[in-house]
Amino acid sequence: MVDAAALPLAAEKVEISVPQGASLRTAAAKAVEGGVRTNADLLHAFFRFAVGEQTIKPGDYAVTRGMTPGDLLGKLVRGDRIVLTVTLVEGWTFKQFRDALSKAEHLRHDTQGMAPAEIMKALGKPGVAPEGASSPTPSTTSRTPAMWTCCASRCS
């Protein structure tokens, strides 16, 4: 199978969301749902043929004009996701931290109904007080993971 033709798109740039644990078939279907104008079965066949032993990573991906099926598959394998930035100010309380993240429209807000202790437990830090547990170091995240994933690696 030759990977020479650019993928036809519904717009100059389309975004696709690949869920955790998605198969190549699901990724192809999500690409078509997101605005890649091709047959999902054909795209899946290409992915299956070209991927070899590699696996794809979940996340939100940008597909731009001129990209080939191989370019898209490469992004999915590398995890070359859309990256978003949220600014968190040193000295903020956990409540201020949560408020800032809740105002970030580009994030999924999976933890809004959770108590601080529940959030810390979900981050793998049960029993750790949230105040002072996160670093003001700049963080980036994709919009797909839970809202607090961006601070998970910063918690001590």
C-alpha positions in Angstrom: 0.0 0.0 0.0 1.4 3.4 -1.0 1.2 6.4 1.3 1.5 9.2 -1.2 -1.8 10.9 -1.3 -2.8 13.6 1.2 -5.8 12.9 3.3 -8.9 14.9 2.2 -10.1 17.1 5.1 -13.4 18.9 5.8 -11.3 22.0 6.7 -7.7 23.3 6.6 -7.2 21.7 10.1 -9.4 19.1 11.8 -9.0 17.7 15.3 -9.6 14.1 16.2 -9.9 12.6 19.7 -8.6 9.0 20.2 -9.8 7.5 23.5 -7.7 5.5 25.9 -7.4 1.9 24.8 -8.6 2.6 21.2 -7.9 0.1 18.5 -6.6 1.0 15.1 -10.2 0.6 13.8 -11.5 3.1 16.4 -8.7 5.6 15.6 -9.6 5.4 11.9 -13.3 5.9 12.7 -12.5 8.8 15.0 -10.4 10.4 12.2 -13.4 10.2 9.8 -15.8 11.5 12.5 -13.4 14.4 13.1 -13.3 15.5 9.5 -10.9 13.3 7.6 -12.9 12.6 4.4 -12.0 9.1 3.6 -13.3 5.6 4.1 -12.7 4.5 7.7 -12.2 0.8 6.6 -9.5 1.8 4.1 -7.8 4.0 6.7 -7.9 1.2 9.2 -6.4 -1.2 6.7 -3.6 1.2 6.0 -3.0 1.7 9.8 -3.0 -2.1 10.3 -0.6 -2.7 7.4 1.8 0.1 8.4 1.9 0.0 12.2 3.8 -3.2 12.7 4.5 -3.8 16.4 3.9 -0.2 17.5 0.9 1.0 19.5 -1.0 4.2 19.2 -1.5 6.7 22.1 -4.7 8.3 23.2 -5.2 12.0 22.9 -6.4 14.9 20.7 -4.6 15.3 17.5 -4.5 18.0 14.8 -4.7 16.8 11.2 -3.7 19.5 8.7 -3.9 19.8 4.9 -1.2 17.8 3.1 -0.9 15.1 5.8 -0.8 11.6 4.5 -2.2 8.5 6.2 1.4 7.7 7.3 1.8 11.2 8.8 -1.4 10.7 10.8 -0.3 7.2 11.9 3.1 8.6 12.9 1.4 11.2 15.1 -0.7 8.5 16.8 2.3 6.3 17.4 4.5 9.1 18.7 1.7 10.6 20.8 2.2 14.0 19.0 -0.9 15.4 20.6 -2.3 18.9 20.7 -0.5 20.6 23.6 -2.2 23.2 25.8 -0.8 25.5 28.4 -2.3 26.5 31.7 -0.6 29.2 33.8 -0.5 28.4 37.6 0.9 31.1 39.8 3.4 30.3 42.6 1.8 30.8 46.0 -1.8 30.0 44.9 -3.9 27.8 47.2 -5.3 24.5 45.9 -8.7 26.2 45.6 -7.1 28.9 43.3 -5.4 26.2 41.4 -8.7 24.4 40.8 -10.5 27.7 39.9 -7.9 28.5 37.3 -8.1 25.0 35.7 -11.9 25.1 35.8 -11.8 28.3 33.7 -9.6 26.8 31.1 -12.2 26.0 28.4 -9.9 23.8 26.4 -9.6 21.2 29.2 -12.0 18.5 30.1 -13.3 19.0 33.6 -13.4 15.5 35.0 -12.7 16.4 38.6 -15.1 19.3 39.3 -17.3 17.2 41.6 -14.4 15.6 43.5 -13.1 16.7 46.9 -9.4 17.6 47.2 -8.7 14.2 49.0 -10.3 12.3 46.1 -8.2 14.2 43.6 -5.0 13.4 45.4 -6.0 9.8 45.6 -6.8 9.8 41.8 -3.3 11.2 41.3 -1.8 8.3 43.2 -1.1 10.4 46.2 -3.6 9.3 48.8 -3.2 11.0 52.2 -1.0 13.8 50.7 -2.5 17.2 51.5 -3.1 19.2 48.3 -1.7 22.4 49.6 1.9 22.6 48.7 1.9 19.3 46.8 2.2 20.9 43.4 5.0 22.8 41.9 4.7 26.2 40.1 6.9 24.8 37.3 5.2 25.4 33.9 3.1 22.4 32.9 1.5 21.4 29.6 -1.2 18.9 29.1 -3.6 17.7 26.4 -7.3 18.2 26.9 -8.1 14.5 26.9 -6.7 13.4 30.3 -8.5 14.3 33.5 -8.2 17.9 34.5 -5.5 17.2 37.1 -3.2 15.1 35.1 -1.1 18.1 34.3 0.0 18.3 37.9 0.3 14.6 38.6 4.0 14.5 37.9 4.6 17.6 40.0 3.1 16.2 43.2 5.6 15.0 45.7 
